[in-house]
Amino acid sequence: MSDAADDVTRAHRDEWARLVGSLTRRFGDLDVAEEAAAEAFATAVARWPVDGTPRNPAAWLTTTAQRKALDRLRRESKRDVRHQEALMLHDGAPEPRGAVDDDRLRLIFTCCHPALAMPSRVALTLRLVGGLTVPEIARAFLAQESAVGQRITRAKAKIKAARIPYRVPSPDDLPARVTGVLAVLYLVFNEGYLASGPESDPVRQDLTAEAIRLARLLHGLLPDDGEVTGLLALMLLTEARRAARVEGGALVTLDEQDRAAWDGALITEGHRLVRTRLAAAAAGTPPGRYQILAAINAVHTSARDARDTDWSQVVALYDQLARLDPSPVVALNRAIAVAELDGPEAALAIVDRLAPALDGYHPYHATRAELLRRLGRRDEARAAYDRAIDLTGNTAEKAALARRRDELR
């Protein structure tokens, strides 16, 4: 996809998802759909500034993309049969909607096919539906860009080889695919919450708002699914703090945020959802990852002042999360809470053990810098800040880290 077409894609994310989904259902080929949509957007970039925006941009893009797809099928003789099927006149009847009415959410479900490995499902869906670039996806996975690109390519190849149908998911399909869908929505939200690209806005409200919208739709489909409820609660409680997260171009840490600027309505809604899941847990349904993360955020947003935070409860929740997900990132976040409960020296001992796994992860070095700072080890703290600044692409986070480092002089 050209840079210009990619820009239009980001500006019209809903239309991109709808268009790719429609073309995939009609022509039965993901590559044809994606390339035809990209060509249509590229044509729009070239023609609309000269000819003017059409009265119905969506219809224009659909017609152009369908023509591009047919042109490609005509050029490929090995697809003659599919070409003839594609040329058949549509009978005008509405397409079956299945269990999911929203075009983007439907496309996410179709991409999250259980025949694909979970990392491949998530990477493919983030690229195709979420509109994230390969570098953004690589940063989300803590992986090399080349590895992520190969993962997406292999996923497309498997779809072709196995002839996996891109159809409207039925109600019976939803449980097998919901884990992948939740992972996609969580990563899209995270990219919006703290954008990883140096050319992006520090906080991308378009992504957080879209992830929340889709999570609400998913919660309406699966209201009794604890992880769906937990993810929605987590997003709401995190989004509630957005207005206080950036000041003067620099990121503001949780303990320094103006809590009066937090969105009380979102906090109330998030707390209600967390209480719903706590009641289910009390009845014998153990919480999952997103429910525990939502509960941690509920503790933070319940405190009127950072000094009132119940850190013992936060550590206990991270202990519970570590049993479900014993990853180094979870251990790092737990160490931050341990620092508040048992002091920076105890936390630093935990953090230093994570170096082999997290050396390329900027929050690791930012956390270590703060702990060293609190212990009075200024030279080591400055070096850790420098490493964190080098690794992060978020401009507001760079500014905050540089300010903290410069205060040590």
N, C-alpha and C positions, 0 to 999 in steps of 0.2 A: 504494500500500500504506500502511495506517495505521502510525503509529509503534509501536503495540502489536504489530501483526502483524509488523513488521520486527524488533522485539526477539525475538519467538518464532522468527522465521526464523534469526536469528543464533545462537540457542541450540540450534537443531535443524538445523544446516546439512546434515547427511547426509540427513535425512528430507525436507528441502526439495528437494534435488536429485533424490532418488528419486521424489518425488511429481510434480514438474514433468516429469521424463522419462517417467513412466508415463502421465500425462495427455496429453502431447504425442503419444506413440505411439498412444494410443487415439483421440484426437479430431482429430489432424492439424493442430492450430492452436496456435502458440506463445502468442499472446495469450490465447486461451481457457485454456490450461494455466496460465499464470502468474497470471492474474487469479483463476481458480478456487482455485488453491493459496493465494493471498494471502487470499481470503475465508475459506477453511477455517481458516487460522491466526488470522485476526481473530476468527472465531467461537470458536475454542479459548481465545483470550485472555479473551473475555467470559464463557464458560460454565464452563471448568474450575475457576476459583477458587470458583465457586458450587456446581457440581454434583460437583466432584472430578475428578481425572484419570482417564480411562477405563482399564480393565484392559489394553487394547491400543491405546495412543495412535496408532500408525502406521495400524492398520486404521480407527480413527475418522476420522483426517484424510483417508485415501483415500476412504472412503465419502462424507464431507461434501464433499470437493472434487469428486468425480464428480457429485454432486447439483447443486452450484453450476454446474458446466460444462453439464450438461444443461438446467438452468433458463435459462442464458444462450442456449443454442442454440434453445430453444423460443421465446424472445422475439425471435429474429432470423429472420424468415421467409425471408430470402435464403439461409439455411443449412439449408433443410428437408432437402435430400438428405443433408447431413452429419449432421444430427440423426437421420435414420432409420438411418444406418449406425452411429451411436454407440449407438442403442438396441438393436441386435442383441445377443443374449445371447453372452457369451464362452463359447467351447467348453471352457474349463478347461485347455486345453493350455498348457504353459509357453511364454512368449515366447522367440523365438530370441535367444541371447545374443551371437552374432557373435564378434568377436575380443576384445571387452572385457567382462569379467564385472562389474566394479565399476560401480555405478549412476552415481556422480558422474563417474567418468572417462569413461564412455560418453556422458554428457550433454555433457561438455566437447568430446569429439570431434565430436558431432553439431552443436554450435554453431559449431565451427571449420570450417565448410563452405568449400571453396575458391572458391565463387562470390561470397563476400563479400570486400571489401578487408580486408587484414590488420588495420588499426586497428579496423575495425568488428567483426571477429570477436572480437578480444581484449576490446574494451569490452563487447560484448554478453555474452560468457561471464563476464567478471568480475562483471557485474551479476546475471546470471541464476543462475549456478552458484556463483561465489565469494562471493556475498552482499555484495560491496563496494558502498558507496553511490556515487552519482554524484560527490560531492566527493572521495571517496577515489580514484576512478578518474581524475578530472581531475588530481589531484596526481601520480599515477603517470605520466600522460602529459605532465605539465608543460603542461596545456591549460586553457582556460576551461571552467567547468562547463556553460555553455550549449552549447558546441561538442560536448562529450562526450554531453550529453543528445540533441542532434540526431543525432549519430552512431549512437547506440543506436536511436533512432526510425527512421532511414533503413534500418538493418540489418533491423529487423523488417518494414518495408514491402517491402524487396526479397525477403525470405523469402516473404512472401505473394504478391507479384506474380509471382515466378519459380516459385512452388509448389515450393520446395526441400523435399525430404522429410526429416523428422527421423526417420531410421531408424538401426538399429543398424549401426555401421560394420563393414564387412568387412575382412579383412586387407589387401586391395588399397587400401582407403581410407586406411589409416594413414599411409603416407609423405607423402601430399599435405596432410595435416592436422597433422602432428606439429609443424611450426614454430609454428603458432598455439597449440597445446596447451602447448608449452614456454614460450611468452611468457606465457600465462595463469598457469601454475604459478610462474614466476619472479616475476611481479608480486604474486601472492597471498603468496608467501613474503616478499617485500620489505615488504609492508604489515604482516606479522606481526613481522618482524625489527626494524622501526622504524616503529611505527604513526604515521600522519600526522595523525590526528584529535585535537583537544584533549581530547575526552571519553573517549578510548580509554586502555587501559593502555599504558604506553610500549612494552612488548614483548608481543605477542599470541601466546602459545604455541599457542593453538588453530589459528591460521592456519599457523604454521611447521610444526607437527606434521602437519596435513592435507596441506600441500604436499609434505612429505617422503614421506608415505604414498603419495600419488598418483604421485610421481616413482619410487618403488620399483616400483609396479605397472607403470608405463610402461617402466621398465628391464627388467622381466621380459618384457614384450611385445616390446621391441626391444633386446635385449642388445648388438647389434653397432652400434647407432647411436651415434656418438661424442658428439653433442650431448646425447642423453638421458643417457649416462653422465656427461658433463661437468656437466650441471645437477644431477644427484643428488650428485655429489662436492662441488660448490660449496655446495649446501644443507647437507650434512653437516658440512663444515669450518666453515661459518658458524654453524650451530646449536651446534657444539661449544663455542663461546665464550659462549653465552647466559648462563650462571650468573655470569659475571664482568663483564657489560656494564652493569649498573645497580647502584649502591651509594648508599644514603642518598637515594634518589629522583632521583639525577643519573646521566647517562650517563657511562660510563668509557671513555676512548679506548683504542685498541688497545695503545699503548705503556705505558699505566698499568695494564692489567688484570693480575690475579693469575693467571698462567698455570697454577698448580697447580690452579685451579678449572675448567680446561678439561676437557671430556669426552674422555678418552684413547681410548675405544673408537670414538667417532665420527671422531676424527682418524685413527686407524689405518685405518678403513674408507674414509674419503675419500682418504687417500694411496694406498691400493691401487687405487682406481678411477682416480686421476690417472696412476699408473704404467702402468695398462692402456692408457690413451689415448696416453701418451708412446711406448709401444712401437708402437702403430699409426701414430703420426706418423713414427717412425723408419723404418717400412716404406713410407712414401710417402703416407699419408693426412693431409692438412693439418688442423690443429685448427680448430674453430669458436669462436664467441664464448664459449660457456659453458665449453668446455674450457680456454680461456686464462684466464678468470676463476677457474676451479677451480685452475689451476696457480699463479696469483698467491696464492690463499689457502693453497695447500700450502707456498709459501715462507714465508709469515707463521707458519703453525702448526708449521713445522719448527724455528723458532728458539726456543731455551729462554729467551732474554731478548731484549727488543726491540732491544738494541744489537747482537745477533748476526744481525739480518735482512740478507739478501743483497739490498741495494737495487739493485745493478747488474742483477741478474736480474729484479727487479720492473720496473724501467724497460724492460728489453729485452722483457719480456712485454707491457707496455702499448704499446710501439712496434708489436709484432705485432698487438695488438688494434686499434690505431688504423688500421692498413691495412685491417682488415675493417670497422670501424665508426668512421669519422672524425667522431664526434660531439663536441660541446663537453663533454659529461659525461665521456667517456673522456679527453679532453684535460685536464680538471680533475683527475681521479684520477691521471693520469700526472704532473701537476705536483706533487702531494703527494709522490710518490716521488722526483721530481727534487730537491725541497727537501732530502731526506735525503742524496742523493748529491752534488749540486752546490751546495747552500746555498739559503737562502730568497730571496736576491735574484734568482737565476736562475729560481726557481719563480714569483716574483711577476710577472716579466716575461711569463711564459706566461699566468698567471691574468688579468692586466689586459687581455690581448687578447680574453678570453672574455666581457667585460662585456656587450656588446650581446646576446649569446645567452642569458646566464644571470643577468641582473639580478634576475629574480623567483625564483631558485632558492636556497633558504637555504644549502645546502652550499657554494655559491660564496662567499657572504659570510663563512661560518664559516672556510673555508680561507684566504681573504684576511686575515681578522682574525688568524689564527695566524701567518701569514707576516709581517704588519706588526708583530705583537708581538715576534717573534724579531729583527726589524730595529730594535727600539727606537722605532718610530713609534707612540707610545702613543695620541695623540689620534685618529689615523686608525684604529688598531686598535679603540678603543672604539666609534667610529662604525660600523665594519663588524660588530662584535658586536651592536650595537643593531639593525642591519638584519637580521641572521640571526635574532635572537630574535623580531623582528616577523613574520618569514616562516614560522617553524617552528610546527607545532601539537603536536609531541611534548613532553610535559611534562618528561620526563627530559632531553631535549636542551636545552630552554629553561633548566633548572636548571644544567646543565653550562656552557652558554654564559654565563649570568649570572655564575656563579662566576669564570670565566676573565676576564670583563670587569671585575668588581669587584676582582680582584687587581691591576689596573693602576692603581688609585687611589693 
